[in-house]
Amino acid sequence: MYNDVDTCLTLLTLKLTPNMATLKFYLQPQNKKNRYPVMMVYQEKGKKFRFYTRATVKKENWVKNSFKPISLEDFEIKERFTVCQKVISEIEKEAVLQKRTLSVEEMALEFRERIKKTEAFRDLESKEPFEPIKETQSEFFTHFDGFVDQARSTKASGTIKHYLGFKRLLLKYEAYTGRLIQFENINSLFYQNFHHYLINIEKMMNNTIGAQIKELKVFLNYAMRNEITEIKYNFKDFKTIKEDVDIISMTENELFRLYECKTLNQQQAFARDYVCFESFTGLRFSDISRLKNENIKEDFIELRTKKTKDILFVPLNVFAKEILAKYEGKYEDRPLPPPYANQKVNEYIKEAAKEAKIDDLTMVEKFSGANRIVFSKPKYAFISTHTGRRTFITLSHEKGMNIEMIMKITGIKKWDTLKKYLKVSEKSKLMKMNEFWNRDSMRNHPIINMNL
């Protein structure tokens, strides 16, 4: 019935009769030997099972959308694909003759029994037992897993965590709607429904929603680029929302109240020193927590950043040196205490900031869809591991450090990233202006009084 195995670089699809089920062969992520493992997926009416063929192929075997054998081993591999197809076709034909409707689960069991008796899969029993998998997720997620696996070699661990978190979110949405997410149903209607879900069910703010839509677009671009799907997505309806947010940073007075606070327990003091070190150097918490003694070069820190992989040369001011001196020689190969988990540091720094009386009532405004939401809390409740880097940028600008120097020290490359911090700085300037130019201060000014 089939003389060849039609395929493309990432996907082979065979339409089976009489029930129009599909049999697909997918290339999995490249292995260490620069070969691509091949997985078979049988699908009917949204349900599927998969079978790892134990075959791996080279990229050069894929010519003009066909698998072309080159070596003797390649012919054996092609035979495996053909045998899988024949076994499935035989089972379906027999079911038609017997006027019997097979479920996907029954097809999987029958396929298992027959495939291990074929010559092409004679080694199946000697390897791990084959268990057909009743797919609880669509092929969309099968490829998403491959996307994440490929990203692990080039992306930071934080990015991988974002990808995995996005997958969990999509699975929750899939369970909520009761419909499998598939490439063919991702369109403007999907976007509208998903967006509605993120606002009304997940209660996300607009910037968080925008980040989720961005992850979706990154994956869909990957799928198109690698010919996983033939659909050419038009992203003009997939709006990635990005709104200005209220950046919380400490004033100079608040920073030094925290730095000099003497009533902290050890956990709070460690968290304080980490955040103050961020405030004095502009480094991210993820980079400070990785500091080794070898990174300290007298008056500088030399470090390859975790997020961007860039090498930074960060000058050490007197306050940063004081913190380093406090812990010098106390920890093997580390200039600062071993860090707590980020979540714990965020908890302890809020306690420390409260102890340091950083308690002005602070309002943060956010939007979820068109809904304006205002959070009003004492300022210490907003202090976190992000605050230190923001404080460094804000205070450095206020003190006259030029923009180029701030970007060099912090490793920030985009003006759009930096300017959101400078809005805070401008706000601080306004406060200073109003602090001086008010009626009470002017009435008490000695020069003005002298002229009266």
RAGIHU-V998184 format. One record per helix or strand. SS is the DSSP state (~ for helix, > for strand). FROM is the first residue (numbers start at 1). LEN is the number of residues. If there is no record, write none. Layout:
ss	from	len
SS	FROM	LEN
SS	FROM	LEN
This chain:
ss	from	len
>	6	1
>	11	5
>	22	9
>	36	9
>	47	11
~	59	3
>	62	2
>	66	2
~	72	26
~	104	12
>	133	2
~	139	13
~	157	21
~	183	3
~	188	13
~	206	20
~	235	3
~	252	8
~	266	16
~	285	4
~	293	3
>	296	2
>	300	5
>	311	5
~	318	10
>	331	1
>	334	1
~	342	14
>	361	8
>	371	8
~	379	4
~	387	12
~	403	8
~	415	22
~	439	5
~	446	6
